[in-house]
Amino acid sequence: MKQDLLIEIGTEELPPKALPVLSEAFSKGIVEGLQQARIDCGEVTSFATPRRLAILLQDVDVKQPDQQIERRGPAVKAAFDADGKPSKAIEGFARSCGVSIEELEQLETDKGAWFVFRKQEQGKPTSELLQGIINYALQKLPAPKRMRWGDKTSEFVRPAHWLVCLFGDAVVDVNVLGLSAGRETRGHRFHHPEPVTLESPASYELQLEECYVIASFDKRLQKVKSGAEAVAETLGGKVIIDPELLKEVTALVEWPVAVAGNFEQRYLDVPQECLITTMQDNQKYFAVVDSNHKLLPHFITTSNIESRDVQKVSEGNERVIRPRFSDAEFFWQQDKKQPLEARIEATRNIVFQQQLGTLYEKTQRVTSLAGEIARMSGANVADAKRAAELSKCDLMTDMVGEFPKLQGIMGRYYALQDGENENVAYALEEQYMPRFAGDQLPQHEAGRILSLADRLDTLMGIFAIGQKPTGTKDPFALRRAALAVLRILIENAINLDLKELLGIAAKNLADKVDALAKVDETFDYILERLNAYYKDQGVAASVVEAVAKLKPTTPLDFHKRVLAVDQFRKLNEAEALAAANKRIGNILKKQASSANTDIDTALLQEDAEKNLYKALTEQQSVVRPLFEKGDYEAALQSLAGLREPVDRFFDDVMVIAEDRALQNNRLAILNQLRSLFLEIADLSVLAQ
C-alpha cells in the first residue's frame, strides 16, 4: 500500500538568502532517509516560504519490505577444538545473533564451510521510522548558525512554532524540535493568522493559498516576476529583474503584491548604476528603465500584503528611498571635485598584500606590464599605461567606499568627467571583466590589456610568495583570474606568449620576491584551466591532452591546435593514424637510434616503404607552409592522406630488420613521420 506524506516545519522568518538552499537540503535529506530505510516514493514537491519548510511526497510505501538477513560467522573448522567443544568465537557469534549454536546453519563455499545465521526480518511501518528520518534531514541542513529559543534545548535556524506530519489522512506521532506533530498549519501572518486544519497532504498547497500563502517557491517567484513586469508596463517602462534579487524577494514574502513608487527627476543626474545598486541592495526594489535601458524615476517594490490603501504603501517606500538617493547624490558631487589622478597618492596607504606591497606599488607594476603588452600586440601604449595608472583610483572615492560593487564602473564615469578618452575610461570598468564564468570580455583595446596585466601580476605575485590555491581555498580568486587570462588571449585572438608575459611580470616583482623561479609553476597552473574551458565546449579531454603534451606557450596557438585535432578526430582516417602514431612512438622508444632522421633513398627496398617515403616527402612540402601560418586544421586534413601508405608500410615492411643499416633507415622514416604529426599534437594520445 502507498499513501501521500506531508511534513512541514513552521518557523519565525527564515533568512531569505538561505531559504532556497535550506529547502533543497531539507527535501534531499527526507528523500535520502526514506531511501536508506528502503522505502519507495513517487513524485516529490518542495515548499518554502519565509515561515515554513515543507515537503510533499506522493505514493510512499506504508512499510518497509521484508528482508532476508544473513550474517556469516566463524569457519566450521575453527568453531570447535580437538575435543569437540565450541570455541569462544562460535559461542560469541551465536550469542550476538540471539540463538543457540545448534540453530545456526552452515554455508559451503570454495574456501570451506562457515557458520551463518539467517532470519526473515519483517519491515517496519513507515510511520515508526519518520522520527529518525526527519531528524536525519534536519541534522544535514547547511545551517552553521543555529538558535535556541525559550527554555528549550532544541536548536534550529530560527525558532520553530509548529509541526505537521500527515501520512495519508492520519497524523504521525513524531516530536521534532520540541514540537509534537499535528495537522494544523498557519496561514498568512496578517491576512489569516488563525490555525488552518489540513484535510490531507494533497490539499496542503490549495488550503494555504486560500489563506494567502503561496507555498511553492517557484510559483511565488513567477508571481513576483510577472507582477513587477505588469506594473512596469503601466509605468511605460521595463523592469530590471536581477536573478539573485528576484530569489531574495521571493523568500521575503508569502503573498506577493507588486507596488509602484516614484522618485524625483533630479536624482537621475546621478549615474544610474548607483541608484539601481542602492535600490536593489538596500531596499530590495526593482528598477524601471525605458527602451534604451535608461533609468526612469520609478521603482517597484513587492509587498507581502494586499493593502486597502496602496498609495500609503507606495509613499512609505518613497520616503525610505530618498535618503539613500540623497547620499548617492552627495557622494557623486563630492567625488567630482577632484580628478581621479589626484587619488593616486592615496593608494600608497592601502596594502594589496603584505609581501607584495601597497596598491600603489601594484599599480606601478601593472602599468609597466600593460605598456609591454600593448607594445608586443601593436596596441596604443599610451592609453594602456594611462588606464593602468588610474585603474585603482576609484577605490579611493566615497561612492565606491559606500558601494564596493561599483568599482570600475565609477572609474569610467569619473574618467570621462575628467576628459580622459573612451579607450582609457572604459578600460577602468573592463579591467574586472570577465567577473564570472561566461561573463562578457573587455570590448576596448586598453580594457583587454589592463585586465590581462592586472591578473598576471596577481597570479605571478601570489605564486611567488607560496600562496597558490588549494582544493578548498582560493582567497585571491586565482582560478577565475587564470581562466580570464586564457579567455581574453584566445577569444580576442591575441597572439602573445603567456610564459613570456609571466616572465615580464616576474621581473617587475624583483624588489619584492624572487618570482622568476615560479614562472613555470604559474604557467602550468594557468594552462591547466584549459581542461575545464574546453570541457564546457564539449571538447574531449584526450584532444586537449594531445596538444598539451607539446606544451605550446601561446594560448591562441594552443586553441588553434585543439580545434584542428578536434576536427581531425571526426575523419575516417583518424583512428588508424592515431593508432599508428602510438605504435611508432612505442617502436622508437625502444630503439637506441630513434633520434636518427636521415633517410638514405638507396636503402629503400620494399614498394611499401618507397611509397611511404614519397607520400611523406610530398606532405612535408605541403604542410610546412601551413604550420608557419598556424593553419593546423588544413595541415591535418592533408596529413590524413598518409593513412593508406602508413597502413601498407606496417603490413608489408619489417621495421626491425636484421640488417642494421636497413633497420636504421626505416626507423628514420618513422622518425620523420612522427615528427611531422608532432608539429601539431601528439596524436598517439587519441588512441589511448
Order of alpha helices (4+ residues) and beta strands (2+ residues): beta-alpha-beta-beta-beta-alpha-beta-beta-alpha-beta-beta-beta-beta-beta-beta-alpha-alpha-beta-alpha-beta-alpha-beta-beta-alpha-beta-beta-alpha-alpha-alpha-alpha-alpha-alpha-alpha-alpha-alpha-alpha-alpha-alpha-alpha-alpha-alpha-alpha
